[in-house]
């Protein structure tokens, strides 16, 4: 469970024994949680904005609104709520969500610094570690990127996303064989997503194994896409990923 949902669940427990008015708030937040869980961040955001009209400086609501904005790809709006909430009640969770918003907006240096602050204050935040690894990858600092991804995996060993990112951290650093060692067992177990399968194909191509790359890619691409991709794989095999 990510930190925003954990905070929300805690708040629901705290509010449960209070007044009828608070029970209405409890129901609203449960509805927002359901919307977020089902991938409807915009619906959750409507609820949070309504509650913020009644309590504009409520740090919890500001955090939830900012997190929902991040999930809804409203990154500029996320910064508004998160900066305001962080000024009221600074926390590693605010820093994490601020870092993710900056990352999505391409503010890489600012994202890195903010996510580092989040991780320094909460070393068990796998989401912050994964996002930090992405910032390092974008700066081609692959050693630090892999360290961050491994930290996230140690916390959530079942995450395909984190393992896929670690594999890319090896692939982009010119070591496709390491990527294959990570991704192939996932593929073999039948757990690979389309993204994982295509990245495995890419790793095989970068390692000069075009036939293996083609076999995997065939299940993901139509004929036209496959032809152009195979041409790229051939170039990759000859020149390397860099």
Residue, then its C-alpha position, 0 to 999 in steps of 0.5 A: x500500500x502506498x503512503x497516501x493510501x496508508x495515511x487515508x486508511x489511518x485517517x478513516x480509523x481515527x474518524x470512525x468514533x466521532x460525530x455524525x458530521x465527521x462520519x460524513x467526512x469518513x464516507x466521503x474519504x472512503x468514496x475517494x479512496x475507492x475512486x483512487x483504487x479503481x484508477x479514477x483519480x479525477x473523481x477522487x480529486x473532486x472530493x478532495x477539492x470540495x473538502x478543501x473549500x471547508x478546510x483550505x489549510x488541512x495538510x492531510x487533504x492537501x497531500x491527498x489532493x496533490x497525490x491524486x493530481x500526480x495520479x491524474x497527470x495534473x503535475x502543475x496542480x499537484x505542485x500547488x497543493x503539495x507545496x502548500x501542504x508541505x509548508x503547513x506540515x513538512x514530511x517525507x511523503x510530501x517530498x516524495x510526491x513533490x519529487x514525482x511531480x517535478x520528475x514528470x515535468x522534466x525538472x530532473x535536478x529538482x526532482x533528484x534533490x527532493x526525492x533524496x530528501x524524502x529517502x533520507x527521512x524515510x528509507x523504507x519508501x519504495x516509491x521514492x526510491x524507484x522515482x529517485x532511480x528514474x531521475x538518476x537514469x535520466x542523468x545517465x548515472x546508472x550506478x546510483x540508479x541501480x542502487x535506488x532500484x535495488x533498494x525499492x526491490x528490497x522493500x517490495x520484492x514482488x514489484x515487476x515495475x522495479x525489477x524492469x527498471x533495474x533491468x533497464x538500468x543495466x541495459x542502458x549502461x551497456x550490460x544487456x546480459x544483466x538485464x536478461x538475467x533479471x527479465x528472463x525468469x519473469x518471462x519464463x514464469x509467465x508473469x511478464x507484462x508487454x513492457x517487460x517482454x519488449x524490454x527483454x527482446x531489446x536486451x536480447x537484441x543488444x546482446x546480439x541475439x536477434x532470433x531470440x529478440x524476434x521470437x519475443x517481439x512477434x507476440x507483441x507487435x503487428x507485422x509493420x511494427x515488427x519489421x521496423x523494430x527488427x531493423x532497429x534490433x539489427x542496428x542495435x546488435x551491430x552498434x550497441x545501445x549507446 
